[in-house]
Amino acid sequence: MIQFVIGAAAGYVFGTKAGRKRYHQIKKGYETAINSPVTRNAVTATRKMIANKLDPQPRMKEVKNYRTDDGNTVLEPDQD
């Protein structure tokens, strides 16, 4: 999807007579979008979700102050 947007932007820039000014406007918008905290959070969340789906051994954490009658600990998925 991103490649399509970049291609469309490049085609627009090179296909029009707007010139360098329009190119810099598109470049500034692209850099603003890529460097925004919202984009960084979305990328981080997506990477975590993919890593959790691909992880054959999901990370688990011990439930504090809870043990079964036979002394075993109880584990739950780690949601970091």
MDTraj code that builds the backbone (N, CA, C; nanometers):
import mdtraj as md
import numpy as np

residues = "MET ILE GLN PHE VAL ILE GLY ALA ALA ALA GLY TYR VAL PHE GLY THR LYS ALA GLY ARG LYS ARG TYR HIS GLN ILE LYS LYS GLY TYR GLU THR ALA ILE ASN SER PRO VAL THR ARG ASN ALA VAL THR ALA THR ARG LYS MET ILE ALA ASN LYS LEU ASP PRO GLN PRO ARG MET LYS GLU VAL LYS ASN TYR ARG THR ASP ASP GLY ASN THR VAL LEU GLU PRO ASP GLN ASP".split()
xyz = np.array([
    [0.0826, -0.1190, 0.0000],
    [0.0000, 0.0000, 0.0000],
    [0.0871, 0.1255, 0.0000],
    [0.1910, 0.1243, 0.0844],
    [0.2798, 0.2399, 0.0909],
    [0.3511, 0.2592, -0.0425],
    [0.3906, 0.1489, -0.1048],
    [0.4584, 0.1591, -0.2338],
    [0.3662, 0.2224, -0.3381],
    [0.2392, 0.1897, -0.3325],
    [0.1430, 0.2491, -0.4257],
    [0.1342, 0.3997, -0.4038],
    [0.1268, 0.4418, -0.2781],
    [0.1175, 0.5842, -0.2468],
    [0.2431, 0.6571, -0.2937],
    [0.3587, 0.5973, -0.2667],
    [0.4843, 0.6593, -0.3098],
    [0.4900, 0.6678, -0.4621],
    [0.4498, 0.5600, -0.5283],
    [0.4482, 0.5604, -0.6739],
    [0.3534, 0.6637, -0.7305],
    [0.2352, 0.6749, -0.6686],
    [0.1378, 0.7740, -0.7143],
    [0.1911, 0.9151, -0.6941],
    [0.2537, 0.9384, -0.5796],
    [0.3114, 1.0707, -0.5520],
    [0.4226, 1.1017, -0.6515],
    [0.5087, 1.0054, -0.6778],
    [0.6187, 1.0270, -0.7729],
    [0.5626, 1.0520, -0.9127],
    [0.4629, 0.9760, -0.9518],
    [0.4015, 0.9965, -1.0826],
    [0.3381, 1.1336, -1.0943],
    [0.2757, 1.1760, -0.9880],
    [0.2148, 1.3088, -0.9893],
    [0.3207, 1.4168, -1.0034],
    [0.4272, 1.4038, -0.9235],
    [0.5325, 1.5048, -0.9259],
    [0.5983, 1.5113, -1.0634],
    [0.6347, 1.3951, -1.1165],
    [0.7057, 1.3932, -1.2433],
    [0.6122, 1.4136, -1.3630],
    [0.4842, 1.3920, -1.3450],
    [0.3903, 1.4037, -1.4546],
    [0.3252, 1.5395, -1.4667],
    [0.3434, 1.6245, -1.3698],
    [0.2811, 1.7567, -1.3749],
    [0.3855, 1.8636, -1.3982],
    [0.3363, 1.9819, -1.4174],
    [0.4273, 2.0948, -1.4386],
    [0.4397, 2.1786, -1.3111],
    [0.3977, 2.1192, -1.1972],
    [0.4030, 2.1931, -1.0709],
    [0.5462, 2.2210, -1.0299],
    [0.6338, 2.1281, -1.0639],
    [0.7761, 2.1522, -1.0425],
    [0.8242, 2.1268, -0.9014],
    [0.9347, 2.1921, -0.8735],
    [1.0083, 2.1675, -0.7501],
    [0.9281, 2.2039, -0.6251],
    [0.8490, 2.3095, -0.6329],
    [0.7712, 2.3524, -0.5165],
    [0.6749, 2.2419, -0.4725],
    [0.6032, 2.1830, -0.5670],
    [0.5087, 2.0759, -0.5343],
    [0.5823, 1.9524, -0.4838],
    [0.6980, 1.9244, -0.5432],
    [0.7798, 1.8112, -0.4989],
    [0.8155, 1.8275, -0.3513],
    [0.8591, 1.9472, -0.3139],
    [0.8964, 1.9703, -0.1738],
    [0.7755, 1.9637, -0.0812],
    [0.6585, 2.0056, -0.1294],
    [0.5375, 1.9934, -0.0484],
    [0.5061, 1.8461, -0.0216],
    [0.5130, 1.7638, -0.1249],
    [0.4845, 1.6204, -0.1094],
    [0.5888, 1.5558, -0.0189],
    [0.7150, 1.5905, -0.0397],
    [0.8226, 1.5337, 0.0414],
    [0.8050, 1.5718, 0.1883],
    [0.7698, 1.6977, 0.2145],
    [0.7496, 1.7424, 0.3529],
    [0.6316, 1.6687, 0.4172],
    [0.5240, 1.6511, 0.3426],
    [0.4084, 1.5770, 0.3946],
    [0.4424, 1.4326, 0.4252],
    [0.5187, 1.3709, 0.3354],
    [0.5626, 1.2321, 0.3559],
    [0.6486, 1.2202, 0.4816],
    [0.7478, 1.3084, 0.4954],
    [0.8368, 1.3031, 0.6116],
    [0.7607, 1.3319, 0.7411],
    [0.6652, 1.4232, 0.7362],
    [0.5842, 1.4528, 0.8542],
    [0.5031, 1.3302, 0.8953],
    [0.4438, 1.2635, 0.7978],
    [0.3633, 1.1442, 0.8275],
    [0.4498, 1.0318, 0.8815],
    [0.5654, 1.0095, 0.8219],
    [0.6528, 0.9002, 0.8641],
    [0.7097, 0.9255, 1.0038],
    [0.7409, 1.0496, 1.0358],
    [0.8047, 1.0811, 1.1637],
    [0.7068, 1.1167, 1.2747],
    [0.5775, 1.1074, 1.2493],
    [0.4804, 1.1453, 1.3517],
    [0.4710, 1.0376, 1.4607],
    [0.4393, 1.0768, 1.5830],
    [0.4237, 0.9796, 1.6922],
    [0.3115, 0.8798, 1.6654],
    [0.2070, 0.9221, 1.5979],
    [0.0955, 0.8324, 1.5674],
    [0.1439, 0.7196, 1.4769],
    [0.2225, 0.7545, 1.3751],
    [0.2753, 0.6533, 1.2843],
    [0.3690, 0.5593, 1.3584],
    [0.4556, 0.6150, 1.4426],
    [0.5484, 0.5305, 1.5193],
    [0.4728, 0.4341, 1.6094],
    [0.3667, 0.4821, 1.6747],
    [0.2867, 0.3946, 1.7614],
    [0.2180, 0.2853, 1.6810],
    [0.1667, 0.3203, 1.5638],
    [0.1006, 0.2208, 1.4795],
    [0.2002, 0.1147, 1.4313],
    [0.3189, 0.1576, 1.3930],
    [0.4217, 0.0630, 1.3481],
    [0.4640, -0.0281, 1.4628],
    [0.4839, 0.0286, 1.5808],
    [0.5237, -0.0509, 1.6970],
    [0.4156, -0.1527, 1.7323],
    [0.2909, -0.1096, 1.7344],
    [0.1804, -0.2010, 1.7671],
    [0.1691, -0.3125, 1.6634],
    [0.1859, -0.2778, 1.5372],
    [0.1783, -0.3784, 1.4317],
    [0.2920, -0.4783, 1.4431],
    [0.4119, -0.4289, 1.4698],
    [0.5272, -0.5184, 1.4853],
    [0.5082, -0.6129, 1.6033],
    [0.4559, -0.5618, 1.7150],
    [0.4306, -0.6476, 1.8310],
    [0.3272, -0.7547, 1.7990],
    [0.2207, -0.7145, 1.7292],
    [0.1152, -0.8089, 1.6956],
    [0.1693, -0.9189, 1.6041],
    [0.2475, -0.8813, 1.5053],
    [0.3048, -0.9806, 1.4141],
    [0.4023, -1.0710, 1.4886],
    [0.4858, -1.0133, 1.5744],
    [0.5822, -1.0939, 1.6506],
    [0.5107, -1.1925, 1.7417],
    [0.4019, -1.1503, 1.8033],
    [0.3270, -1.2407, 1.8907],
    [0.2602, -1.3530, 1.8123],
    [0.2161, -1.3225, 1.6904],
    [0.1536, -1.4261, 1.6076],
    [0.2572, -1.5259, 1.5576],
    [0.3780, -1.4804, 1.5309],
    [0.4825, -1.5666, 1.4777],
    [0.5612, -1.6402, 1.5849],
    [0.5498, -1.5977, 1.7099],
    [0.6272, -1.6563, 1.8198],
    [0.5708, -1.7934, 1.8564],
    [0.6483, -1.9010, 1.8348],
    [0.5969, -2.0349, 1.8676],
    [0.5855, -2.0592, 2.0184],
    [0.6619, -1.9871, 2.0967],
    [0.6563, -1.9965, 2.2419],
    [0.6125, -1.8608, 2.2969],
    [0.4828, -1.8384, 2.3148],
    [0.4391, -1.7074, 2.3618],
    [0.4960, -1.6767, 2.5000],
    [0.5254, -1.5503, 2.5219],
    [0.5799, -1.5085, 2.6513],
    [0.4710, -1.5158, 2.7572],
    [0.5060, -1.5738, 2.8685],
    [0.4107, -1.5891, 2.9777],
    [0.4689, -1.5240, 3.1026],
    [0.3819, -1.4819, 3.1928],
    [0.4267, -1.4286, 3.3207],
    [0.3469, -1.4958, 3.4319],
    [0.4079, -1.5002, 3.5476],
    [0.3452, -1.5643, 3.6622],
    [0.2413, -1.4711, 3.7233],
    [0.1265, -1.5255, 3.7564],
    [0.0247, -1.4485, 3.8265],
    [0.0704, -1.4365, 3.9711],
    [0.0876, -1.3155, 4.0170],
    [0.1417, -1.2911, 4.1514],
    [0.0436, -1.3353, 4.2596],
    [0.0988, -1.3885, 4.3660],
    [0.0233, -1.4265, 4.4851],
    [-0.0897, -1.5258, 4.4564],
    [-0.0671, -1.6141, 4.3612],
    [-0.1692, -1.7137, 4.3312],
    [-0.1011, -1.8458, 4.3008],
    [-0.1317, -1.9454, 4.3801],
    [-0.0781, -2.0793, 4.3590],
    [-0.1927, -2.1788, 4.3687],
    [-0.1802, -2.2858, 4.2953],
    [-0.2824, -2.3899, 4.3026],
    [-0.2629, -2.4691, 4.4315],
    [-0.3591, -2.5553, 4.4620],
    [-0.3522, -2.6351, 4.5848],
    [-0.2291, -2.7261, 4.5881],
    [-0.1829, -2.7707, 4.4728],
    [-0.0671, -2.8595, 4.4711],
    [0.0651, -2.7827, 4.4602],
    [0.0635, -2.6487, 4.4739],
    [0.1856, -2.5698, 4.4779],
    [0.2357, -2.5203, 4.3432],
    [0.1632, -2.5470, 4.2361],
    [0.2053, -2.5004, 4.1042],
    [0.1706, -2.3530, 4.0850],
    [0.2485, -2.2868, 4.0026],
    [0.2197, -2.1463, 3.9723],
    [0.1246, -2.1388, 3.8538],
    [0.0566, -2.0269, 3.8447],
    [-0.0374, -2.0032, 3.7358],
    [0.0257, -1.8992, 3.6434],
    [0.0228, -1.9279, 3.5128],
    [0.0809, -1.8366, 3.4145],
    [-0.0282, -1.7767, 3.3279],
    [-0.0015, -1.6543, 3.2789],
    [-0.0917, -1.5878, 3.1858],
    [-0.0066, -1.5211, 3.0775],
    [-0.0664, -1.4926, 2.9632],
    [0.0102, -1.4268, 2.8565],
    [0.0629, -1.2910, 2.9014],
    [0.1850, -1.2601, 2.8621],
    [0.2471, -1.1330, 2.8943],
    [0.2022, -1.0309, 2.7917],
    [0.1387, -0.9255, 2.8351],
    [0.0850, -0.8225, 2.7444],
    [0.1710, -0.6988, 2.7486],
    [0.2968, -0.7055, 2.7010],
    [0.3815, -0.5860, 2.7014],
    [0.3641, -0.5154, 2.5755],
])
top = md.Topology()
chain = top.add_chain()
for i, resn in enumerate(residues, 1):
    res = top.add_residue(resn, chain, resSeq=i)
    for name in ("N", "CA", "C"):
        top.add_atom(name, md.element.get_by_symbol(name[0]), res)
traj = md.Trajectory(xyz[None], top)
